[in-house]
């Protein structure tokens, strides 16, 4: 076993689902967009496009899991 310092690994599931904006906000794709979207109104489908910012209380957790990594 090595006695050196161990690195903190990036959480791969978080890496696939979130990315950091230029100002450091955690961005994600809203849920409900993958399939069965025909049941939603057109307005709801339109508003689910793109990415949205994560709530500020979750940002420290996501930053720690990403360990500085962003796509």
C-alpha positions in Angstrom: 0.0 0.0 0.0 1.2 3.5 -0.8 1.5 6.0 2.0 1.1 9.1 -0.2 -1.9 11.4 -0.4 -5.0 10.1 -2.2 -6.8 12.2 -4.7 -10.5 12.9 -4.5 -12.3 11.2 -7.4 -14.9 12.9 -9.5 -18.4 11.3 -9.1 -19.2 10.0 -12.6 -23.0 10.1 -12.2 -22.8 13.8 -11.3 -20.4 14.5 -14.1 -23.0 13.1 -16.6 -25.9 15.1 -15.3 -24.5 18.5 -14.4 -22.1 21.0 -15.8 -20.9 24.3 -14.4 -21.7 27.6 -16.1 -19.0 30.3 -16.6 -20.0 32.0 -13.3 -19.9 28.6 -11.5 -23.6 27.8 -11.3 -24.5 24.1 -11.6 -26.8 23.6 -14.6 -28.9 20.5 -15.4 -31.6 19.3 -17.8 -35.1 19.4 -16.3 -36.8 16.1 -15.7 -39.8 14.9 -17.8 -38.2 15.4 -21.2 -37.0 11.9 -22.2 -40.2 10.2 -23.2 -44.0 10.3 -22.9 -43.9 14.1 -23.4 -47.0 14.0 -25.7 -49.1 14.0 -22.5 -47.7 17.4 -21.5 -49.0 20.7 -22.9 -47.0 22.4 -25.6 -46.2 25.2 -23.3 -44.8 22.8 -20.7 -42.7 21.0 -23.3 -41.4 24.3 -24.6 -40.4 25.5 -21.2 -38.6 22.2 -20.4 -36.1 22.8 -23.3 -32.5 23.7 -22.6 -30.9 23.7 -19.2 -31.8 25.4 -15.9 -29.8 26.3 -12.8 -29.8 24.0 -9.8 -31.2 25.4 -6.5 -28.5 27.2 -4.5 -28.7 24.8 -1.5 -27.6 21.9 -3.7 -24.6 23.7 -5.3 -22.0 23.0 -2.7 -22.8 19.2 -2.9 -22.5 19.2 -6.7 -19.3 21.2 -6.7 -17.8 18.7 -4.2 -18.9 15.8 -6.3 -17.6 17.3 -9.5 -14.2 18.2 -7.8 -13.7 21.1 -10.2 -14.5 19.1 -13.3 -16.9 20.6 -15.9 -17.5 19.5 -19.5 
